[in-house]
Each structure stands twice: as C-alpha cells, then as structure tokens.
Amino acid sequence: MAKHFVSDKDESVRMFKSGFMEAFSKVHFSVPLFLYLPVISYLLYLSLAEYGLTILTTAGYFVLGIFIWSITEYLLHRFVFHYHPTTKWGQRIHFIMHGVHHDYPNDSFRLVLPPSVSVPLAFLFFFLFKAVAGNFLVAPLFAGFGLGYLFYDISHYAIHHFKIDNKLWTILKEHHMRHHYVDPDHGYGVSSTIWDHVMGTMFKSEKKEKVSS
C-alpha cells in the first residue's frame, strides 16, 4: 500500500521561520470550545429573549445551520483543502492549509483550525448569513452552523487521538483513516459520511484494508 504521510507520530514540521507566525499555526484542541460555545449560547439567548423568536423557529433555523455546516465541511475539504495548485506559492499555501495535516496526520496541535483562520472565516459566514436571513434569524442560523463546526473540529481531533467504543464512532474513524492512509481522493466527510454518499466520493473499494490507528 502506498504511503500517504511523512510521519503518523504526534509530531510535525516547522512551517514558518517567524516564531510569531509559527505559534499562531498551532492550537490546543480545547480552544475552539472556549472560543465558540459562549458565542453560540449568546446567539441562542438573543434568539429567544431579545428577538422574540419562538422555540420552534429557533430550533428550525438552528438545525438548518447544522445542515449548512455539514455541506460546507464537505465542500471546503474536497474543493479547497484538496485543491492542488501548480504554482510554487499555491503549493505553499496548500501545504499550510491542509498538506501539513496529511504529512503529519497525528500532530495534536494542528488538528483543529487555529483562531487565526477560524475567526476570520466565522465573521465571513456570519455576515453572509445576515445578508440572506436578516438581523434576527441569523442568530439561530449561525448558532447551528457554529455548533456543527465545533462538532467537526472536536470529532476530528478525537478521531485521531481518542479511543471510543461506539459503533457510529468506529465508522467515522475508519472512514477518515482510509482517507488519510489508503485513498486521499475519496472520503472527504469527517463528522459525517452522508455527503460522500450523495456526491459519489465514497471509497471505490469495499475491501477492508489495514489502516493506521
């Protein structure tokens, strides 16, 4: 079986000469929880207490936000993170964004998005949703989107580093490990395999090949 990684140990490679830039390329997996759970909670508070949205309306847009995240996760992973540029600068950007993760898949400090990347993206999506949904409905919509992102980030870390005895979890872990160690051109879903089924990017071979854990 072809080797698709440099090292599967909990180690990485320096990406920036600047120590300042290098520090911002790494993050502990718990940081997104402390950063975004308060935001999600506040948006739900605004929805129900300040904007007067009903529980049903809030729940509906919250679930819609989770759904939007699920397809966003798939599209970003497939078409942005796995886009392979031909220029030197493009290849450098690709390595920083995602290539380093495939070279060092178990690097515990590069398994969730650092705030230097996730915060600008969060603002971008928030104002996009606000333009479409309006000043009030954006709150539950973005709260659901944010929770979907958190589940993706934390589940991605857990898939690489936690051992959880659960059938659904085993399916997700096997799916993502096959993406890393067997076929990086299929299996783009991390927190769910649904869109790989819908988009036809499930692994072509049903044969169970031994993958690294």
C-alpha positions in Angstrom: 0.0 0.0 0.0 1.3 3.4 -1.0 2.4 5.6 1.9 0.5 8.9 2.1 2.2 10.5 5.0 5.6 11.6 6.3 5.1 10.6 9.9 2.0 9.3 11.8 3.5 10.1 15.2 2.4 13.1 17.3 5.0 15.4 15.7 5.1 18.0 13.0 7.4 20.2 10.9 8.1 23.9 11.3 6.1 25.8 8.8 7.3 29.4 9.4 10.7 31.0 10.0 9.0 33.5 12.2 8.4 32.2 15.7 5.3 34.5 16.0 3.8 33.0 12.9 4.7 29.5 13.9 2.9 30.0 17.3 -0.3 31.0 15.5 -0.2 27.9 13.3 -0.7 25.6 16.4 -3.6 25.4 18.8 -4.8 23.1 21.6 -7.9 21.2 20.7 -9.9 22.8 23.5 -9.5 26.4 22.3 -12.5 26.3 19.8 -14.7 25.2 22.7 -13.8 28.1 24.9 -14.0 30.5 21.9 -17.3 29.5 20.3 -19.5 27.9 22.9 -20.1 31.3 24.6 -20.9 32.8 21.2 -23.4 30.0 20.4 -25.0 30.3 23.8 -25.3 34.1 23.4 -26.9 33.8 19.9 -29.5 31.4 21.2 -30.2 33.8 24.1 -30.7 36.6 21.7 -33.0 34.5 19.6 -35.3 33.6 22.4 -35.0 36.5 24.9 -34.2 39.6 22.8 -35.5 38.9 19.3 -38.7 37.1 20.5 -38.3 34.2 18.1 -40.4 31.1 19.1 -38.7 27.9 20.3 -39.9 26.2 17.1 -38.5 28.9 14.8 -35.2 29.0 16.8 -34.9 25.2 16.7 -35.7 25.1 12.9 -33.0 27.6 12.0 -30.6 26.1 14.4 -31.0 22.7 12.7 -30.7 24.4 9.3 -27.4 25.9 10.4 -26.1 22.5 11.3 -27.2 21.2 7.9 -25.5 24.1 6.1 -22.3 23.4 8.1 -22.3 19.7 7.0 -22.3 20.5 3.3 -19.8 23.4 3.9 -17.4 21.0 5.7 -17.6 18.6 2.7 -17.1 21.3 0.1 -14.3 23.0 1.9 -12.4 19.7 2.4 -12.9 18.5 -1.1 -12.6 21.6 -3.3 -10.4 23.9 -1.1 -8.3 21.8 1.1 -7.7 19.2 -1.6 -7.2 21.6 -4.4 -3.7 21.1 -5.8 -2.2 24.3 -7.3 0.7 24.2 -9.8 2.4 27.4 -8.8 5.1 27.5 -6.0 3.1 30.0 -3.9 -0.1 28.0 -4.4 1.6 24.8 -3.3 3.0 26.6 -0.2 -0.5 27.9 0.7 -2.0 24.4 0.2 0.7 22.9 2.5 -0.1 25.4 5.2 -3.8 24.9 4.9 -4.0 21.2 4.7 -1.0 19.5 3.3 0.8 19.5 6.6 -2.0 17.6 8.1 -1.8 14.8 5.6 2.0 14.7 6.0 1.7 14.6 9.8 -1.9 13.4 10.5 -1.5 12.9 14.2 0.1 16.2 15.1 -2.1 17.1 18.1 -1.5 20.9 17.7 -2.7 21.0 14.1 -5.9 19.0 14.2 -8.3 21.9 14.8 -8.4 25.2 13.0 -6.4 27.9 14.8 -8.3 31.1 15.7 -6.2 33.0 13.2 -8.1 31.1 10.5 -11.4 30.2 12.1 -12.3 33.7 13.4 -12.0 35.5 10.0 -14.0 32.7 8.4 -16.6 32.9 11.2 -17.1 36.6 10.5 -17.3 36.0 6.8 -20.1 33.4 7.2 -21.9 35.4 9.9 -22.2 38.4 7.6 -23.1 36.3 4.7 -25.9 34.6 6.7 -27.0 38.0 8.0 -27.3 39.3 4.4 -29.5 36.4 3.5 -31.5 35.7 6.7 -31.7 39.1 8.2 -30.8 40.6 11.5 -32.8 38.3 13.7 -32.8 34.9 12.0 -29.1 35.0 11.6 -28.7 34.3 15.3 -30.1 30.8 15.5 -28.9 30.0 12.0 -25.3 30.9 12.8 -25.5 29.2 16.2 -26.3 25.9 14.5 -23.6 26.5 12.0 -21.1 27.2 14.8 -22.2 24.0 16.7 -21.7 22.0 13.5 -18.2 23.4 13.1 -17.4 22.7 16.8 -18.5 19.1 16.4 -16.3 18.8 13.2 -13.3 20.2 14.9 -13.5 18.2 18.1 -14.5 15.0 16.4 -11.6 15.4 14.0 -9.2 15.6 17.0 -10.9 12.7 18.7 -10.8 10.5 15.6 -7.0 10.9 15.6 -6.4 10.6 19.3 -9.3 9.2 21.3 -10.3 5.5 21.5 -14.1 5.4 21.8 -16.0 2.1 21.9 -19.1 3.1 19.8 -20.3 1.7 16.5 -21.0 5.0 14.9 -17.7 6.4 16.1 -15.9 3.4 14.7 -17.5 4.0 11.3 -16.4 7.7 11.3 -12.9 6.8 12.4 -12.5 4.0 9.8 -13.8 6.4 7.1 -11.3 9.2 8.0 -8.4 6.8 8.4 -9.0 5.4 5.0 -8.9 9.0 3.6 -5.5 9.5 5.2 -3.8 6.2 4.8 -5.5 4.5 1.8 -7.2 6.9 -0.6 -7.0 10.7 0.0 -9.1 11.3 -3.1 -12.2 9.9 -1.5 -13.9 10.1 1.9 -14.0 13.9 2.4 -16.6 13.9 5.2 -15.1 14.0 8.7 -18.1 14.5 11.1 -20.4 12.6 8.7 -20.2 10.3 5.7 -23.5 11.5 4.3 -22.2 13.8 1.6 -19.7 11.3 0.4 -22.6 9.0 -0.4 -24.6 11.8 -2.0 -21.7 13.2 -4.1 -20.3 9.8 -5.1 -17.0 10.1 -3.3 -17.2 7.1 -1.1 -14.2 4.8 -1.4 -14.5 2.7 -4.5 -13.2 -0.5 -3.0 -15.3 -2.1 -0.3 -12.4 -4.3 0.7 -11.2 -3.5 4.2 -7.6 -2.6 4.0 -5.5 -2.2 7.1 -5.1 1.4 8.1 -3.1 3.1 10.8 -5.0 3.9 14.0 
